Amino acid sequence: MKRPLLLLCILLILLSTGCAGRSQFQKGYERGAADTVKRQYWIEQSLQKPGKNPERHLSVYKLTVPPDPDAKVKTVPYEIAIPIVN
């Protein structure tokens, strides 16, 4: 009778620590993703500083994307802007 109770206790301990580990992993993953976004933001900011590299300039090309006439879902035309740094 003691053996099933011991196995049940061990199983509960393993399950409870596994969930806590997953939660810690998820928190770390989210922090890493947020850090990546912040780094990318500051890279973009430094590239756009006017005095850093005077021979470079930013060109923006605007394209209108028409709707697909063969698509089942009807959409409206929309415009996208493509930044090019020369």
URVEN-V202063 format. One record per pair of residues at least 6 apart in sequence whose ideal C-beta (glycine too) atoms are under 7 Angstrom apart, sorted by sequence separation. I is the first residue (numbers start at 1). J is the second residue. D is the distance in Angstrom with one decimal. If there is no record, write none. Layout:
BEGIN
i = {I	I}
j = {J	J}
d = {D	D}
END
This chain:
BEGIN
i = {46	67	67	67	48	67	66	65	64	65	64	65	63	62	63	62	63	60	61	60	61	58	59	58	59	56	57	56	47}
j = {52	74	75	76	58	77	77	77	77	78	79	80	79	79	80	81	82	81	82	83	84	83	84	85	86	85	86	86	85}
d = {6.8	6.8	4.5	6.4	7.0	6.0	5.1	6.4	5.6	5.5	5.2	6.2	6.9	5.7	5.4	5.2	6.8	5.2	4.7	5.4	6.5	6.1	4.7	5.6	6.2	5.7	5.6	6.1	6.5}
END
